[in-house]
């Protein structure tokens, strides 16, 4: 898949004369040939690019054991990233246990040169404070519904933000989306049954960017972390 996508991208970029003659831009050619990135989904489809992940969700931190951590360390090479991991201060799971499990998995990610997919609910300050202690291949805050100020802090650290259906319900998150650097942007469906095409369509309208170019942007970002 990566080779096919790269060949398409090279073909579309190297010689624009033919496409100009037809009145078709290379980005639109790529749109019909490259599958969309759905960076985090509970319902993966064959026609989407996503990440394979392994990890202990903060909801499950209390039930995690030393054996659980060893299993991640043993199997991590077969995955693109460790996730979802992080902190959720809105749930009833013991916070100290969440912190312990989160940090244990960050250590594995750093040791194995893997990226992480972050679940963060009402814990942005705590997560950011912990992340600064680790050197990670990449960091993706999935399902981001924070503020423009929080997004700016994430961008300063080079972290990716992934926006999904819940973004559209939050005016502050829409503003964050509008102002976030596209080179650090991903889109997702997460647990929603909404099709990723609809997410791209809505974000395209919000950003005022043709959907074909948005597809190209997220594919380039995917290649940066997985290529």
C-alpha positions as CSV (number, residue, x, y, z in Angstrom):
1,X,0.0,0.0,0.0
2,X,2.8,2.5,0.9
3,X,4.6,1.7,-2.4
4,X,1.4,2.2,-4.4
5,X,0.6,5.4,-2.7
6,X,4.1,6.8,-3.1
7,X,4.1,5.9,-6.8
8,X,0.8,7.7,-7.3
9,X,2.1,10.7,-5.4
10,X,5.3,10.9,-7.5
11,X,3.4,10.4,-10.7
12,X,0.9,13.2,-9.8
13,X,3.6,15.6,-8.8
14,X,6.4,15.0,-11.3
15,X,4.5,15.9,-14.5
16,X,1.5,18.3,-14.2
17,X,1.4,19.1,-18.0
18,X,-1.0,16.3,-18.8
19,X,-3.3,17.1,-16.0
20,X,-3.2,20.8,-16.7
21,X,-4.1,20.1,-20.3
22,X,-7.2,18.2,-19.0
23,X,-7.9,20.9,-16.4
24,X,-7.4,18.4,-13.6
25,X,-5.0,19.2,-10.7
26,X,-2.7,16.6,-9.3
27,X,-4.3,16.8,-5.8
28,X,-7.7,15.8,-7.3
29,X,-6.1,12.9,-9.1
30,X,-4.6,11.7,-5.8
31,X,-8.0,12.1,-4.1
32,X,-9.5,9.3,-6.3
33,X,-6.5,7.0,-6.0
34,X,-5.3,7.3,-2.4
35,X,-7.4,6.0,0.5
36,X,-8.3,8.3,3.4
37,X,-6.4,8.3,6.7
38,X,-8.6,7.4,9.6
39,X,-5.9,7.6,12.3
40,X,-8.0,6.2,15.1
41,X,-11.0,4.0,14.8
42,X,-12.7,1.1,16.6
43,X,-14.1,-0.1,13.3
44,X,-11.3,-0.3,10.8
45,X,-12.1,-0.8,7.1
46,X,-10.0,-2.1,4.2
47,X,-10.3,1.2,2.3
48,X,-8.8,3.3,5.1
49,X,-5.3,4.0,6.5
50,X,-5.1,3.6,10.3
51,X,-2.7,2.7,13.0
52,X,-2.3,-0.7,14.6
53,X,-1.9,-0.1,18.3
54,X,-1.4,-2.0,21.5
55,X,-1.9,-0.6,25.0
56,X,-3.8,-0.2,28.2
57,X,-6.6,2.4,28.1
58,X,-6.8,4.5,31.3
59,X,-10.3,3.0,31.9
60,X,-8.6,-0.3,32.4
61,X,-5.6,0.8,34.5
62,X,-6.9,-0.7,37.7
63,X,-7.1,-4.1,36.2
64,X,-3.6,-3.9,34.7
65,X,-0.8,-6.0,36.1
66,X,3.0,-6.4,35.7
67,X,2.2,-9.2,33.3
68,X,0.0,-6.7,31.2
69,X,3.0,-4.4,30.9
70,X,5.4,-7.2,30.0
71,X,2.9,-8.4,27.3
72,X,3.0,-4.9,25.7
73,X,6.8,-4.8,25.8
74,X,7.0,-8.3,24.3
75,X,4.6,-7.7,21.4
76,X,5.1,-4.0,20.7
77,X,7.3,-4.5,17.6
78,X,4.3,-5.8,15.7
79,X,2.4,-2.5,16.1
80,X,2.7,1.0,14.7
81,X,2.1,2.7,18.1
82,X,1.2,2.2,21.7
83,X,-2.4,3.4,22.5
84,X,-4.8,4.4,23.5
85,X,-2.9,5.4,26.6
86,X,-3.2,8.5,28.8
87,X,-5.2,9.9,31.6
88,X,-9.0,10.3,32.0
89,X,-9.8,12.3,35.1
90,X,-13.5,12.2,34.3
91,X,-13.8,8.4,34.9
92,X,-13.8,6.6,38.2
93,X,-10.5,4.7,37.7
94,X,-8.0,5.5,40.4
95,X,-5.8,8.4,39.2
96,X,-2.6,7.1,40.8
97,X,-3.0,3.8,39.0
98,X,-3.7,5.6,35.7
99,X,-0.5,7.6,36.2
100,X,1.6,4.5,36.9
101,X,0.3,2.6,33.9
102,X,0.6,5.6,31.6
103,X,4.2,6.2,32.5
104,X,5.1,2.5,32.2
105,X,3.8,2.5,28.7
106,X,5.6,5.7,27.8
107,X,8.8,4.1,28.9
108,X,8.1,1.1,26.5
109,X,7.3,3.5,23.7
110,X,10.6,5.4,24.2
111,X,12.6,2.2,24.5
112,X,11.1,0.7,21.4
113,X,11.1,3.9,19.3
114,X,7.3,3.9,18.9
115,X,4.8,6.7,18.8
116,X,1.8,7.0,21.1
117,X,-1.9,7.6,20.7
118,X,-3.1,9.7,23.7
119,X,-6.5,9.5,25.4
120,X,-6.8,12.7,27.4
121,X,-10.0,13.8,29.2
122,X,-9.8,16.7,31.7
123,X,-6.1,15.9,32.2
124,X,-4.4,18.1,29.6
125,X,-1.9,19.7,32.0
126,X,-1.0,16.4,33.7
127,X,-0.5,14.7,30.3
128,X,1.6,17.5,28.9
129,X,3.7,17.6,32.1
130,X,4.4,13.9,31.8
131,X,5.1,13.8,28.1
132,X,7.9,16.3,28.3
133,X,10.0,13.7,30.2
134,X,10.0,11.3,27.2
135,X,11.5,11.2,23.7
136,X,8.8,9.6,21.5
137,X,8.7,8.9,17.8
138,X,5.4,10.8,17.6
139,X,2.5,11.8,19.8
140,X,-1.1,11.9,18.6
141,X,-3.9,13.3,20.8
142,X,-6.9,11.5,19.5
143,X,-10.4,12.9,19.6
144,X,-9.2,16.3,20.5
145,X,-11.9,18.6,22.0
146,X,-9.7,21.1,23.8
147,X,-9.2,24.8,23.4
148,X,-7.2,26.9,20.9
149,X,-4.7,27.6,23.7
150,X,-4.2,23.9,24.5
151,X,-3.8,23.1,20.8
152,X,-1.2,25.8,20.5
153,X,0.8,24.2,23.3
154,X,0.6,20.8,21.6
155,X,1.7,22.3,18.3
156,X,4.7,23.9,20.0
157,X,5.8,20.4,21.0
158,X,5.2,19.0,17.6
159,X,2.3,16.8,18.7
160,X,-0.4,15.7,16.2
161,X,-4.0,16.4,17.0
162,X,-6.7,14.2,15.6
163,X,-10.2,15.6,15.2
164,X,-13.5,13.7,14.8
165,X,-17.2,13.8,15.2
166,X,-17.2,15.3,18.7
167,X,-15.2,18.3,17.4
168,X,-18.3,19.5,15.5
169,X,-20.2,19.8,18.8
170,X,-17.7,22.1,20.4
171,X,-17.2,25.7,19.3
172,X,-13.8,25.9,21.1
173,X,-12.6,22.7,19.4
174,X,-13.8,24.0,16.0
175,X,-11.6,27.1,16.6
176,X,-8.7,24.9,17.6
177,X,-9.1,23.0,14.3
178,X,-9.2,26.2,12.3
179,X,-6.0,27.4,13.7
180,X,-4.0,24.1,13.9
181,X,-1.1,23.6,11.6
182,X,-2.1,21.2,8.9
183,X,1.2,19.4,9.0
184,X,0.2,18.1,12.4
185,X,-3.4,17.3,11.5
186,X,-5.2,14.0,11.5
187,X,-8.9,13.0,11.3
188,X,-10.7,10.0,12.8
189,X,-14.0,8.3,13.5
190,X,-13.0,6.7,16.9
191,X,-16.1,4.9,18.2
192,X,-18.6,6.7,16.0
193,X,-20.4,4.9,13.2
194,X,-20.1,8.0,11.1
195,X,-18.2,7.3,7.9
196,X,-14.7,8.9,7.6
197,X,-15.9,10.5,4.3
198,X,-18.3,12.6,6.3
199,X,-15.6,13.7,8.7
200,X,-13.4,14.9,5.8
201,X,-16.3,16.6,4.2
202,X,-17.2,18.6,7.3
203,X,-13.6,19.5,8.1
204,X,-13.0,20.6,4.5
205,X,-16.0,23.0,4.8
206,X,-14.7,24.3,8.2
207,X,-11.2,24.9,6.9
208,X,-12.2,26.1,3.5
209,X,-9.8,23.6,1.9
210,X,-10.9,21.3,-1.0
211,X,-11.4,17.8,0.3
212,X,-8.9,16.4,-2.2
213,X,-6.1,18.6,-0.7
214,X,-7.2,17.6,2.8
215,X,-6.8,13.9,1.9
216,X,-3.4,14.7,0.5
217,X,-2.3,16.5,3.7
218,X,-3.3,13.7,6.0
219,X,-1.7,11.1,3.8
220,X,1.5,13.0,3.9
221,X,1.3,13.2,7.6
222,X,0.7,9.5,7.8
223,X,3.7,8.8,5.7
224,X,5.8,11.0,8.0
225,X,5.0,8.8,11.0
226,X,4.7,5.4,9.4
227,X,6.8,5.7,6.2
